[in-house]
Amino acid sequence: MTPADVLLHVFTSKNPDTGSEPPPHMAWAVFANGTAFYAQPSEALPIDASFDAIADAAHAALAELGPVRVGTPSADFNSTRLDTWFPDEPVWFITYDHPAIVTILSSDGTDLAAGIAGRSRRQQDHDERKIVLVRRFSGEIKEIH
């Protein structure tokens, strides 16, 4: 399951834990190593935002979070296994000190191991800055090669 598949499922279906509905409009960008930026419409990123505007916002958010520096808050993470969303696959959301950045990975093992792997992928995405997929608020998807 790809990070884009995970985001599509999480942001378009009812939460199995709480029963809450997802926001009506979500956009996201997925980086090559599984880090993702996601957002609801805002003044800075309106509902009709272009693919390029969403990609630019993703790059800016990842740059704002900055590189991983072990021993500092930039290296902190929280690992959440999405077992009620994906009971047959070990899918993890690794979150950081940024409300719109997450790294998604499938990994057997502990939350610490998943977190360290996710943090490493986030660093790769920070360094490489390669976006592979963007989804507009309308649901239109563009793969970038």
C-alpha positions as CSV (number, residue, x, y, z in Angstrom):
1,M,0.0,0.0,0.0
2,T,1.5,3.3,-1.0
3,P,1.4,6.5,1.1
4,A,-1.1,8.0,-1.4
5,D,-3.4,5.0,-0.9
6,V,-3.2,5.4,2.8
7,L,-4.0,9.2,2.7
8,L,-6.9,8.5,0.3
9,H,-8.4,6.0,2.7
10,V,-7.8,8.0,5.8
11,F,-9.0,11.4,4.4
12,T,-12.1,10.1,2.5
13,S,-13.6,7.5,4.9
14,K,-15.2,7.5,8.4
15,N,-12.7,7.1,11.2
16,P,-13.1,3.5,12.5
17,D,-12.1,4.5,16.1
18,T,-14.3,7.6,16.5
19,G,-16.9,7.4,13.7
20,S,-16.0,11.0,12.7
21,E,-16.3,12.0,9.1
22,P,-13.2,13.3,7.3
23,P,-13.0,17.0,6.3
24,P,-14.9,17.6,3.0
25,H,-11.9,18.9,1.2
26,M,-8.3,17.7,1.6
27,A,-5.2,18.2,-0.6
28,W,-1.9,16.5,-0.2
29,A,1.5,16.0,-1.7
30,V,3.6,12.9,-1.3
31,F,7.4,12.9,-1.4
32,A,9.4,10.1,-2.9
33,N,10.3,8.4,0.4
34,G,6.8,8.5,2.0
35,T,6.7,11.9,3.7
36,A,3.5,13.7,3.0
37,F,2.0,17.2,3.4
38,Y,-1.7,17.6,3.8
39,A,-4.0,20.6,4.2
40,Q,-7.6,21.8,4.2
41,P,-8.5,24.9,2.3
42,S,-7.2,28.2,3.8
43,E,-6.5,31.7,2.9
44,A,-3.0,30.8,2.0
45,L,-4.1,27.7,0.1
46,P,-7.6,28.2,-1.3
47,I,-9.9,25.5,-2.5
48,D,-9.0,26.1,-6.1
49,A,-5.3,25.9,-5.5
50,S,-3.3,24.5,-8.4
51,F,-1.1,21.4,-8.3
52,D,1.9,23.7,-8.3
53,A,0.6,25.8,-5.3
54,I,0.0,22.6,-3.3
55,A,3.5,21.3,-4.2
56,D,5.0,24.7,-3.2
57,A,3.2,24.6,0.1
58,A,4.5,21.1,0.7
59,H,8.1,22.1,0.0
60,A,7.7,25.1,2.3
61,A,6.2,23.0,5.2
62,L,9.0,20.4,4.9
63,A,11.6,23.2,4.8
64,E,10.0,24.9,7.9
65,L,10.2,21.6,9.8
66,G,13.9,21.5,8.7
67,P,16.4,18.7,8.7
68,V,16.6,16.0,11.4
69,R,19.1,16.9,14.1
70,V,19.3,14.1,16.6
71,G,19.1,15.3,20.2
72,T,16.9,18.3,19.2
73,P,13.2,18.8,18.8
74,S,13.6,18.5,15.0
75,A,14.3,14.7,15.5
76,D,11.3,14.1,17.8
77,F,8.5,12.0,16.4
78,N,5.3,10.1,17.4
79,S,4.5,6.8,15.9
80,T,0.9,5.7,15.5
81,R,0.0,2.4,14.0
82,L,-3.2,2.6,12.0
83,D,-4.4,-0.9,13.0
84,T,-8.1,-0.1,13.0
85,W,-7.8,1.5,9.6
86,F,-5.6,-1.2,8.2
87,P,-6.0,-4.4,10.3
88,D,-4.2,-6.6,7.8
89,E,-1.1,-4.5,7.2
90,P,1.3,-2.7,9.6
91,V,0.7,0.9,8.4
92,W,2.3,3.7,10.5
93,F,1.8,7.5,10.6
94,I,4.9,9.1,12.0
95,T,4.2,12.7,13.0
96,Y,6.5,15.5,13.9
97,D,6.5,19.0,15.3
98,H,4.5,20.3,12.3
99,P,0.8,19.9,12.0
100,A,0.8,19.1,8.3
101,I,3.7,16.7,7.8
102,V,3.6,13.0,8.3
103,T,5.7,10.1,7.1
104,I,3.7,7.0,6.2
105,L,5.3,3.5,6.1
106,S,4.5,-0.1,6.3
107,S,6.7,-1.8,8.8
108,D,6.6,-4.7,11.2
109,G,8.1,-4.1,14.6
110,T,7.9,-1.6,17.4
111,D,6.7,2.0,17.4
112,L,10.3,3.1,18.1
113,A,11.6,1.2,15.0
114,A,8.8,2.6,12.8
115,G,9.5,6.1,14.2
116,I,13.2,5.9,13.5
117,A,12.6,4.5,10.0
118,G,10.0,7.3,9.3
119,R,12.3,10.0,10.6
120,S,15.1,8.7,8.3
121,R,12.7,8.8,5.3
122,R,11.7,12.3,6.3
123,Q,15.3,13.4,6.3
124,Q,15.7,11.9,2.8
125,D,12.6,13.7,1.6
126,H,14.0,16.9,3.1
127,D,17.2,16.5,1.3
128,E,15.9,15.3,-2.1
129,R,12.7,17.4,-2.2
130,K,11.1,15.2,-4.8
131,I,7.3,15.2,-4.9
132,V,5.8,12.2,-6.7
133,L,2.1,12.9,-6.4
134,V,-0.2,15.9,-5.7
135,R,-3.9,15.8,-4.9
136,R,-6.0,19.0,-5.3
137,F,-8.9,19.8,-3.0
138,S,-11.2,18.8,-5.9
139,G,-9.8,15.2,-5.7
140,E,-7.9,15.6,-9.0
141,I,-4.6,13.7,-8.8
142,K,-1.4,14.3,-10.7
143,E,1.5,11.9,-10.6
144,I,4.9,13.5,-11.1
145,H,7.7,11.4,-12.6
